[in-house]
């Protein structure tokens, strides 16, 4: 049973629990963890794999044998990831160029959703550039999005002024000229979460349909172990959990991300959250309540 998880604590807990349930777990070390997504989604190279929330939505929409195990491995606010140089602000996105690593990158989907929903931006009135393709075979960028020349990178283009805005999370370069396009981005993010009732989710856990059939007890044991780790580390006093676990806890984030993804032509069809719940529970042979619903 092959596992791909970026966090050592979650990987250790999941592996130990799966072993006790009778499986022979093997952790596959791939860094950064998102590089495992393409092999998992398209070839089932792993049995349990950390995935971006949008990758799960795309995989299901394109008929890939991917199921959602409702565990959040990475959650964070996102308003601060839209950055610029100089004096431009979020009000200037229309009519300017914006770079994002991939059209299906989850951070980009969240930010573009904020742009349309909160700031009234018409996405088609900005000049969008992507630098990588999709993890899911069959997915393509919208016709109104440009692909950068092979070998070019967003951070370099952004610092050189070849794009006016960049959407960057972990890949944000260190440069004193960079500032957030959204004024008081942290406060804006907190207010958004207060209104929505959750913090944006980036990464969750996916399982293959084959693994669900072959190792259902081990997968359920791994779920319980990861839930215990994340619950124990949840910060007291936080308005909303940073790492929600369970189908109901993830409903808000998945539903909103799915709506944004459809609006942005990231997915070819609407993906209803209850479809994800039903597919996983049927494959594992458990009622939704077993996985937090």
Protein Blocks (a to p, Z undefined) as FASTA:
>chain_A
ZZddfblklmmmmmmmmmmnopacdddddddfklmmmmmmmnopafbdcddfklmmmmmm
nopacddddddfbdcdfklmpccehjbdfklmgopacddfblklmklmmmmmmmmmmnop
afklpccddfbdcfbghiacdfkbccddehiafklmmmnopafbdcdfklpccdfkbccf
bghkllmmmmmmmmnopacdfbdcdddfklmmmmmmmmmmmmmmmmmmmmmmpcghiaba
fbdgdjklmmmmmmmmmmmmmmnomafbdcdfklmmmmmmmmnopafklnoZZ
